[in-house]
Amino acid sequence: MATNVVSQHPASERPSGAAISVRNLRVKYGDREILHGINFEIPAGETLVILGGSGSGKSTLLRTLVGLERPSGGEIWMRGKNFAAMTGSERDDLLKKLGMSFQSGALFGSMTVAENVALPLHEHTNLDDSTIDIMVRLKLDQVGLAGFDNYMPAQLSGGMKKRAAIARALAMDPEILFFDEPSAGLDPIIAAGIDELILKLKKAFRMTIVVVTHELASAFLIADRMILLDKGVIGANGTVKELQESKQPRVRQFLDRVPEPELSEEMDYLQMLTGEIPPQRR
């Protein structure tokens, strides 16, 4: 079983001013370590986009930040406390300050849109039903789904499901909002609408937002800062401009969509079989 490492830093060295501060974070699945001691901070009110190829560890990082995975070592500081070392009611109280919008939406198919959004309020508050109904309508209006209260998830388009999931993530008025691939599976126009919604939420509520995505156009639009994960370590960490201007080979490979060498060799072989000449050899 993974064990948590409690901070040994004196109080004066503990993170302050950041919504999230990650220090030497390590995550293992069995004997295999996925995250190898990563460090970064997210200033309050900013949007951090986590980039990375398949198997880079970005989904594991997101799951750890929202409490779905326990780190094997390191610290995750939120609200002045080490979340990685929390247990019991203290951990539960902090989790209520986090909102999560899953890639697939993860809506309950047997419940209406309104019932999905109301679920966290019924589970974690003592509000009466009439107050919850008002809050649900407000959340749906904020994401552009006013009037869709009684629709079932199966009656919604892909973009509408994403918006309903965001409304549910907003139900408890979180301080930090997490998104897992918010534009995945959407056409460019609908994806642009989700990007605009994320920007609107940040401006309206001044919340801290963390987004995992592989959609570069979306990342460049919504991010204040970006980190690029590469095989469980941070290959780059900076503003959008800093990453766009980076000369680091792995950063350029990712941003310029350059395939791995072995894939290039496979493509050369296929082109040879079809009689085509690889572009680099013309």
C-alpha positions in Angstrom: 0.0 0.0 0.0 1.3 3.4 -0.9 2.4 5.6 2.0 2.2 9.3 2.2 5.2 11.5 2.9 4.4 14.2 5.4 6.2 17.5 4.9 9.4 18.0 6.8 9.7 21.6 5.7 9.5 24.3 8.4 6.4 26.4 8.4 8.3 29.3 6.7 9.1 27.1 3.7 5.6 25.8 3.2 3.8 27.1 0.1 1.8 30.3 0.3 -0.1 32.2 -2.3 -0.5 29.3 -4.6 -3.9 27.5 -5.0 -1.9 24.2 -5.5 1.7 23.5 -4.8 3.1 20.1 -5.8 6.4 19.0 -4.3 8.4 15.9 -5.2 5.2 14.0 -6.1 5.5 10.3 -6.9 2.8 7.9 -7.9 3.2 4.1 -8.3 0.9 1.4 -9.7 2.3 -1.7 -8.0 6.1 -1.7 -8.6 5.8 0.7 -11.6 6.4 4.4 -10.8 4.4 6.7 -13.1 5.2 10.1 -11.7 8.9 10.6 -10.8 9.1 13.4 -8.2 7.5 16.3 -10.0 7.3 19.9 -8.8 5.1 22.8 -9.8 2.7 25.5 -8.5 -0.5 27.0 -9.7 -1.2 30.6 -8.7 -4.7 31.2 -7.4 -7.0 32.4 -10.2 -4.9 31.0 -13.0 -5.6 28.3 -15.5 -2.9 25.5 -15.8 -3.0 23.2 -18.8 -1.3 19.8 -18.5 0.0 18.5 -21.8 1.7 15.3 -22.7 1.6 12.3 -25.0 0.0 9.0 -24.4 1.6 7.4 -21.3 3.2 10.6 -20.1 1.4 10.5 -16.8 -1.0 13.4 -17.2 -4.2 11.5 -16.4 -2.5 10.0 -13.3 -1.5 13.5 -12.2 -5.0 14.7 -12.6 -6.5 11.7 -10.7 -4.0 12.3 -7.9 -4.8 16.0 -7.6 -8.5 15.3 -7.2 -7.9 12.5 -4.7 -8.8 9.5 -6.9 -5.2 8.2 -6.5 -3.0 8.2 -3.4 0.6 9.4 -4.0 3.4 7.1 -2.9 5.5 10.1 -1.9 5.6 13.9 -2.0 3.2 16.7 -1.1 0.1 18.4 -2.6 -0.5 21.7 -0.8 -4.0 23.2 -1.0 -5.5 25.8 1.3 -2.3 25.8 3.4 -2.5 22.0 4.1 -0.8 19.0 2.7 -3.7 17.2 0.9 -1.5 14.1 0.3 -1.3 13.5 4.1 -4.9 14.2 4.9 -7.4 11.5 6.0 -11.0 11.3 7.3 -13.2 14.3 7.6 -10.4 16.8 7.0 -9.8 15.3 3.5 -13.5 15.1 2.8 -14.0 18.8 3.6 -11.2 19.8 1.2 -12.6 17.5 -1.5 -15.8 19.5 -1.3 -13.9 22.6 -2.5 -12.8 20.8 -5.7 -15.0 20.3 -8.8 -14.3 17.7 -11.5 -15.6 17.5 -15.1 -14.8 14.0 -16.5 -13.9 13.4 -20.1 -17.0 11.4 -20.8 -19.3 13.6 -18.7 -20.0 10.6 -16.3 -23.6 11.6 -16.0 -26.0 9.1 -14.5 -28.2 7.9 -17.3 -31.2 7.1 -15.1 -31.3 10.7 -13.8 -32.4 13.9 -15.4 -29.9 16.7 -16.0 -31.3 18.6 -13.0 -31.0 15.5 -10.8 -27.4 15.0 -11.9 -26.5 18.5 -11.0 -28.5 18.4 -7.7 -26.8 15.2 -6.6 -23.7 16.7 -4.9 -26.0 19.2 -3.1 -28.3 16.5 -1.8 -25.3 14.4 -0.7 -23.1 17.1 0.9 -25.4 19.9 2.2 -28.5 20.3 4.4 -30.2 22.7 1.9 -33.9 22.3 1.4 -35.2 21.0 -1.9 -36.5 24.4 -3.1 -33.1 26.1 -2.5 -31.4 23.2 -4.3 -33.8 23.6 -7.3 -32.9 27.3 -7.5 -29.2 26.5 -7.4 -29.5 23.9 -10.1 -31.3 26.3 -12.4 -28.6 28.9 -11.8 -25.8 26.4 -12.6 -27.5 25.2 -15.8 -28.0 28.8 -16.9 -24.3 29.5 -16.3 -23.3 26.7 -18.7 -26.0 27.6 -21.3 -28.4 24.8 -20.5 -31.4 26.8 -19.1 -34.6 24.9 -19.9 -32.9 21.5 -20.1 -33.6 20.5 -16.5 -35.8 17.5 -17.3 -33.9 16.1 -20.2 -32.2 12.7 -19.8 -28.5 12.4 -20.7 -29.4 10.2 -23.7 -31.3 13.1 -25.2 -28.4 15.5 -25.1 -25.7 16.1 -27.8 -22.0 15.5 -26.9 -21.4 19.2 -26.2 -24.5 19.5 -24.1 -23.4 16.5 -22.0 -20.1 18.2 -21.4 -21.9 21.4 -20.3 -24.2 19.4 -18.0 -21.1 17.7 -16.4 -19.6 21.2 -15.9 -22.8 22.4 -14.2 -22.5 19.4 -11.8 -18.9 20.2 -11.1 -19.9 23.8 -10.2 -22.7 22.7 -7.9 -20.7 23.0 -4.7 -19.1 26.4 -5.8 -15.6 24.9 -5.9 -12.5 26.9 -5.4 -10.6 24.8 -8.0 -12.2 23.3 -11.1 -10.6 20.3 -12.9 -11.2 19.2 -16.5 -10.2 16.0 -18.2 -10.1 16.5 -22.0 -13.0 18.9 -22.1 -12.9 19.1 -26.0 -12.4 15.4 -26.7 -14.8 14.0 -29.2 -16.4 17.3 -30.1 -16.4 19.1 -33.5 -14.3 22.3 -33.7 -17.3 24.6 -33.3 -18.7 22.9 -30.2 -15.1 22.5 -28.8 -14.6 26.3 -29.2 -17.8 26.9 -27.3 -16.5 24.8 -24.4 -13.2 26.8 -24.5 -15.2 30.0 -24.3 -17.2 28.6 -21.4 -14.0 27.8 -19.4 -12.8 31.3 -20.0 -16.1 32.8 -18.9 -16.2 30.8 -15.7 -12.6 31.8 -14.8 -13.4 35.5 -15.4 -16.8 35.4 -13.6 -15.7 33.4 -10.5 -12.0 34.0 -10.4 -11.5 30.3 -9.8 -8.3 28.3 -10.3 -8.7 25.8 -13.2 -6.6 22.8 -14.2 -7.1 21.2 -17.6 -5.7 18.0 -19.1 -5.9 18.2 -22.9 -4.0 17.2 -26.0 -5.9 19.8 -28.1 -3.2 22.4 -28.7 -5.5 25.1 -30.1 -7.6 24.8 -27.0 -4.6 24.8 -24.7 -3.1 27.9 -26.2 -6.5 29.7 -25.9 -7.4 28.9 -22.3 -4.0 28.6 -20.5 -2.2 31.0 -18.3 0.6 28.5 -17.7 1.3 25.1 -19.2 3.3 22.1 -18.2 4.4 19.3 -20.5 4.7 15.9 -19.0 7.2 13.5 -20.6 7.4 9.9 -19.2 6.5 10.9 -15.7 8.6 14.0 -15.4 8.0 17.7 -16.3 9.7 18.5 -19.6 8.6 22.1 -19.6 6.8 24.5 -17.3 6.0 28.1 -18.3 3.6 30.5 -19.9 2.0 29.9 -23.3 4.5 32.2 -24.9 7.4 30.5 -23.2 6.4 27.1 -24.4 5.6 28.3 -27.9 9.1 29.8 -28.2 10.9 26.9 -26.5 13.8 25.3 -28.3 13.8 22.2 -26.2 13.7 19.2 -28.6 10.9 17.3 -26.8 8.8 20.5 -26.5 9.3 21.2 -30.2 8.5 17.6 -31.1 5.2 17.7 -29.2 4.1 21.2 -30.4 5.2 20.6 -34.0 3.7 17.1 -34.0 6.8 15.3 -35.1 6.5 11.5 -34.8 8.9 9.3 -32.9 11.8 8.0 -35.0 10.5 4.4 -35.1 7.2 5.6 -36.5 9.0 7.6 -39.1 10.8 4.5 -40.2 7.5 2.6 -40.5 6.0 5.4 -42.6 9.1 5.3 -44.9 8.6 1.6 -45.4 4.9 2.0 -46.2 5.7 4.7 -48.7 8.4 2.5 -50.3 5.8 -0.2 -50.7 3.3 2.2 -52.4 6.0 3.7 -54.6 5.9 7.1 -52.8 9.1 8.9 -51.9 9.2 10.2 -48.3 9.1 14.0 -48.3 12.4 14.4 -46.5 14.2 12.5 -49.4 12.8 14.5 -52.3 
